[in-house]
Amino acid sequence: MSRRSKSARSRKDEYHKVEQTPWRRFRNPHPPIDILSPDQLDAIHDSSMRVLSEIGIKVLCGRSRSILSAIGCTVDESSEIVRFDPGLVAEYVAHAPGTAELHARNPAYNLTIGGDEIIFSSVMCPPFANDLDRGRRAGTFEEMCEFVKLVHAINAVHQAGGGGFEPLDLPAETRHLDVGYAHATLTDKTWKAWSNGAERARDAIAMAKIMMDFTDEDLIARPVITAPINTNSPLMIDTAMAEGIVEMAGVGQPLVIAPFTMAGAMSPATEAGALSVQNAEALAGVVLAQAVRKGAPVVYGSYLTNVDMRTGSPLFGTPVFAKTTWASGQLARRYGLPFRSSLNTGSNSVDAQAAYETQLCLWAAVTAHANILFGSAGWLEGGLSGSYEKLILDAELLQLAIESFQPIEVNKDTLGFEAIRDVGPGGHFFGSPHTLARYDRAFYHPILTDTRNYETWNEQGRDSAEHRANRIWKRMLAEYQKPEMDEAVDEELRDFVARRKREIVARLAA
């Protein structure tokens, strides 16, 4: 093939690629929204301290109770209740750092949790997969791999969620190994690792060390794993989550501790009461992490929404979520901790409800100075489905947010006075040299938005955003290029997965 024909093919391929904004770290330089007065913030803090000291947290893990007892917490073994002195809470929370660096297999994708940086992390492990062609069905490993590939390809998503949906076709006892291997090899961005339980956490740690060629000391110095932890509202930390905290804190990996609080069901039906419960649970988790290793990175997490008091169903993208997100950001800043929020919707399809609920969550989280947002891409149906089309809708929303926060550049060139003078009154700027020099990069280019006029749109089939998203994810999947990995590292990961599967199966059979 001639050089010219190769060049023409390259231009053609580039033309057909899905257009999107470049990958960039997202920073919010603007002041956060503070919805609470200083007195109100103090009142919620004080109420949480009373909860911790007078009521306590039920900690189901005996090892964790022993760790907390050793630092001065009051432990009632018969009830598994741990009570925390407020002074001890303040002392141990102060050990947690305000920022943590996350190291990706590809250093270009390194991230900072904390400060003014915002990380968009995709949806993690709903049970169902969902798209227009195949409908709603139990997630499979093959489809989960498709989702990881798409997340890798979308520039506006900074981090893979750890599984677009649960691969229910794999054995529950060992599927975390397959999920870890898929993320280690199909993307070189950072990713959330399964950390529910000591065994899963240790396996994630081992795989991270193989992937990065790290020792324990390297892992502590250069964290790799984002470890999600959910407390059990109200006022309980179960064994699997407590074990995850202990294992990940032991090697200094960032723990994202988020109570899953639904006002009216798992906390009082008031925002202040719900915040008090959330705050007590989150701080208990922070103290446990610091009791294991002082200085272990911990993110203050919030997932606070409300139920429909008529049906008991959880609601998403509500004013309660927005207000408590702003308040939670204030609480995180009070303790000097990075802050986690979420994007979510209760909609069953990729429709207007999915868009406006997600957008409200995004607006609240960004203006609350959240540092990492879970479920940023692909969340549908209250988190029960990972949606291919929603992934593309969310990519548009995330791109819009990132680009909207880019600073306005003001200098002699951008002010364009000479261009204004050359065009003069009544003219136009389409042919101006100033415009022609930047026409292809002047403004935001959407990934999903339809810019056709009505007549053209009507003649070409009147397709919806959901149908356009369907075409886009298929194109992106066809364009996916697997990031390179050293064959020796890949082989070591495969060997580890195979060995651990044999060990787990043998233990279960014994």
N, C-alpha and C positions, 0 to 999 in steps of 0.2 A: 504494500500500500504506500502511495506517495506521501511525502511530508505534508503536502497541501491537503490531501484527503483526510489524513489524520487530524490536522488542525481543524478542518471543517466539521469532522465528527465530534471533536472535543467541544467546539462552540455549540453544536446542536445539543449535545448531552447537557452542557451547562445551562442552556436555555430551558431545557425541560425539567431541570431540578426544581424541587419545591423551594420557592423563595422565602427566606426568613431573615430576621435580623441576626447579626453576629453574636456568638457566645460572649458574654461579658459578665463580670461580677457586678452585682447590683448594690448600690449604696444609696442610702436615704440621708441627705444632708440637712433635712428640714426638722424643726422641732416637733416632738410627738404631741399628740392630743392628750392632755391630762384632764380626765373627766371628774376625778375626785379632788376635793379640797385636801390640804394637809391634815386637817382634823379628821376627815372621813377616812383617809388612808390610815391614820393612826388607829382609828376605831376598829377597822377591819383587822389590822395587825394584832391589836390587843385581844380581839375576840378569838383569833386563831391561836394565840398563845394560851388563852384559857382552855380552848379545845384540847391542845396538846398536853397541857399540864394537869387539867382536871378530868377530862374524859379519856384522852389517849388515843392511840392508833393500834388496831389489832394487827400484829405482825405474825403471819402463819409460819414463817421460817425460823426454826429453832436456832440455827447458826447466826442469823441476823439479830435475833433477840439477845444472844450472848454478846455479840459485838456491841450492841447498844448499851447493854448492862455494864460492859467494861468501861465505857466512857462516862457513866454516871446516870444513865436513864433508869427510871424505876420500872421494873419488869414483874408482872404477875404471870407466872408460868401457867397457872390453872386456867386463866382466861385468855392468855396470849396477848394481853394488853400491855403496851409500852407507853409510859408517860414521860414527857420531855420538859425539863426545866427551861423556862424562857431564856435565862442567861446562858445555858448550855447551847440552846438553839442558835443564839446570836454568835456565840464563839465559833461554832463549827461551820455555820453558813458563811462566815467571814473568810474561811479558808478557801472557798471555791473561787476560781479565777473569773474575771469578767469577760474574757475571750478565750477561744481555743482555736488552734489551727487544724484543719483537716487536710490530710495528704492523700491525693489521688494517685493511681497508677501512672497517669499522665499528669505531670506537674502543672501543665497548663490549666488543669481543672481543680487545682488546690483552692480551698475556701477558708474563710474565717467565720466562726460562729461567734457573734457578738459585735460590739461596737456599732457602726452604722451600716453594717452589711446585712443583706437579706438573701437567704437561700431558698429557692423554690425546689421542693422535694416531691416527687410524684407519689401517687396513691400506693398504699402498702396492703397487700394480702386480703382484699375482699374475697368471698367464696365464689362469686360468679363473674364470668366474662360476658361482655355485651358488645355487639355491633349489629349494624343493619342487615348484614348478609346471613349471619349465623344465629342471630337472636341472643336471648339470655340463656346461658348454660353454665354448668359447673366448669370452673377453670381447669385447664390442663397445663402440663409442663411445656408442651410445644407452644401453646398460645402465650404462656407467661414469657417465654423467650422472645416471642414476637414483640411483646409489650416492652421488654427491656431494650430491644433493638430500637424501637421507636423513641423511647425516652433518651437513649444515647444520641439519636439523630436530631432531637429538638433542642435548639440552642437556648431557648428560654427556660428550659428545665435544667437546673444546676446539678441535681442529684437524683439518682435512681432510688425508688422507694423501697426496694427490697422484695419486689414481687408485685406486678400489676394486679394479680389475683392469686389465690392459693391454688397450687397444682394438685387438685384433689384426686388425680389419677395416680399419684405416687403415695407410698406408705407414709402415714403421718409421723412415724417414729424417725424416719430418715430423710424426709423430703427437704429439710432445711439444708442438707448437704448439697443436694442438686441445685437448690435455689442459690446457695452461696457460690457454687462453681459457675453457674450461668452468669451471675453478676460480675464475678471476677474476670470472666473471659469475654463477655459480649459487650461490656462497656469499660472504658477506662476513666469514667467519672467516679466520684465517691458514691457510696450507696449505704443504705441502712441495713444493718445485719440483724437477724433474729436473735434476740437476747432474752427470751422468756424461758428461764431455766438454766441451771448451771451447765448442763451438757451442751445445749445449743450455744450458749455464750462461749464456752471453751472451744467448741468447734469453729465458731466465727473468728475467734482470736487466732487460732492455729492457721486458718486459711488466710487471714490477713497477713500473718507473718510470712507464710510461703509466698504469697502474691507480691509482697514488697521486699522479700529477702531481709526481714527484720528479726532482731532478737526482742525479748521482752523489754529490754532497756531502750531499744530503738523505738518500740511502739509507744512507750511512755513519753519519750522525747518528741516523737512525731506521730500524733494520733491519726488513725486511719478509719476507725469504726464510728459510725453514728448509731448509738444504741437506744432504741425507743423503749420506754418503760411507762406503763399505765397503772396507777393505783386503782383500787376497787372502791369507788365511792359507795356509801359513806364510810370513811375512816378505816380503811383496811388495805394492807399490802399483802398480796398472796405469796405463796412460796416461790413460784416461778419468777415473779417480778423481783422479789427480794434477792433471790439467787443471781438474777441478771445484774442487779445493782452491785452486788458484792464482787462478782467476777470481773465486770467491766471496770469498776473503780480500781480494782487491784492492779490493772495494767494501764490505768490512766486514760481510758477511752471516754469520749464525751457521752454522758448519759442525758437523755432528754426525758425528764420525769414529768408526766402530764396526767393529772387526775382527769377521769372521764366523768364529768359532773353534769347531770341533767336536773336543772332546777325544777322542783315540784315532785320529783321521784327519788333522786339520790342526794338531794340537799333541800334545804328550805325553799319554798316557792317565792323567795325574794332574792334579788340580786346580791344584796349585802350578805345575807346568810349563805348563799351559794359560794360567794367569794371567800367567806371565812372557812368553809369546809375545804374548798380547793386549796387555799393557802396553807392550811394545816397539813394536808396530805403531801403537798409538794415539798414543804420544808422538812417533813419527816424523812422523805426520800433523800433530800440533800444531806441531811445530818448523817444518815446511814452511809452514804457514799464517802463523806469526809471522814467518818470513823474508820473506814477501810483504808483510805489513802488521803491524807490531807493534801489539798491542791488538785484532787481529781476534778476534771471539767464536768460541770453539771449545768444543764439548761432548765430554766423554770418554764414548765409547760402549762398551757391552759387549753382545755377543750370543754368550754362551758356553754351549754345551750339549755333550752327548756323543753318540756313536754307539752303537748296539747292537753289541757286539763279536762277536755271533754272526752278524749279517747285514750289518753296515756301514751300516744305515739310521740316519738322524738321529733322535734322541729329543727330546721337548719336555715342558716342565713336570716336569722331573726334580729330584731332590735336588741334582745337580751344578749345574743352572741356579740353584737357590735359593742355594746356598752361594757360588757364584762371583759372583752378583749382589750379595750382601752384601759380599763381598771387594772387588768392583769399585767399589762405593760408597765404601769406605775409601780405595782408591787415588785416586779422583777427588778426594776431600776432601783427601788428602795434597798434591795438586798445585793445589788451589784452583780446580778446574774444575767446571762443572755436569756432571751425570751423566745418561746415557741408558740405559734398559733397554727391555724389550719384553714384550708378552703374546703367548703362542703356544700352539698345540696341534697335535699330530700326528693328531688324530682326523679321520676321513673324513666324519663326519656331526655334526650338532648334537645330541650325546648327553651322557651323564654324563661320559665321558672328556673331551670338549671343555670341559665346565664345570670339572672338578676340575683339569685341567692349566692352564687359563687362570687359575683362582683361585689356584693355587700361585704362578704367575708374578706375579700382581697383588700378592699378599701379600708376596712377596720384594722386589719393586720398591719398593713403598710404604715398607716398613720399612727398606729400604736407602737411603731418601731419594733415589730417582731423581727427576730434575727433568722429564724428558720420556720418555714411554713410546710407542714405535712399535708398530704392530699392535694398538692397544688395542681396536679394534672391527672385527669382520668377518673376522679371520684364521681360516682353516680348512685342514686337510690339509697341515700343515707349511708354510703360506704359499703353496701352489699354487692355492688357491681363495679368492676373496672371496665370503663367504656372506651373503646377505640375512638369513637367520634368525639366524645367529651375530651379526650386527650388533645385533640386538635383545637376544639373550642377554647380550652384552657390555655393552650399555647398562644392563641391570639390575645387573650386577656393578660397573660404574663408579659408578652412582648409589649403590649400597650403600656403596662405599668412601668416596665424597665425604661422604655423610650421616653415616657412622660417625665421621668425623674432625671433625664440627662440635662445638664446645665445649658442655659442659653448662652451661646458664645457671642460676646459683644466686643468688636474691635473695628478698625477702619474698614477692613474688607467686608465683614458681615453687615455693617451699617449701610453699605452700598450707596453712599451719597452720589458718587460719580454716575452710577447706573440710573439713579433717580433723576439726575440732571439730564442725562442723555435721552432718556425716554420722554420726560417732560409731561405736562398736563395732557390728559386725554389719550395717551399712548398705551402700549402694553409691553409687558416684560418677557413674553414668550421668546422673542428673538434676541433679547439683550445678551451681550457677551457674558455679563454677570450671571444670568440664568443658565446659559448654555454650558458654562464652566462647571455647573453643579447640578444640572437637571436630573441626573440619574441617581443622585444620593441626597437630594435636598430634603426630602420628607420621609416619613414613616411608610414603609411598604408592608401591607398586611399579608398574613398567611392564609386567612380564611374569608375575610370581608369581601363581599361582592360589590364591585364598582361599576357594573354594567347599567346602562339606563333601562327603563322599564320595557321599552319595545324589544331591545336585544335580549334581555332576560326572559321575556315572555316567549319570543320566537325560539329560544334555545332550551325550552323545557321547564321554565319556572322552578328550578331546583332550589331546595331549602339549604340553610347553613349545614344541617345534619348530613344531607346528601353530598354537599361539597366536601365536608370533613371526611366522609367515607372515601372519596376519591383521593384525597390528600394523603391519608395514612397508608393507603395502598401504594401510592407513588413513593412515599418515604421508605416503606419497607422494601420496595424493589431497589431503591437507591442505597440501602444500608451497606456500609463497609465495616467489617469486623476489625476492631483495633488490633494491632499486632501484639503478640506476647511471645516471649522467649519459650521455645519448645520445652526446654528443661523445666521451666516453671510450670508450664501447662501439665507436663507429665507428673510432676510432684503433686500438683493439686488433684489430678485424677487418681493417683495412687492413694492420697490421703482420703479422698471421698470413698473409694472402694474399701479401704481398710476399715474405716469407721463404720461403714454399712455392715461389714461382716461382724464387727465387734458388737454393734447394737442388736443385730439379729440374733447372735449367739446368746447375748445376755437375756433377751426376751424369751428365748427358747428354753433357757435353763430353769 
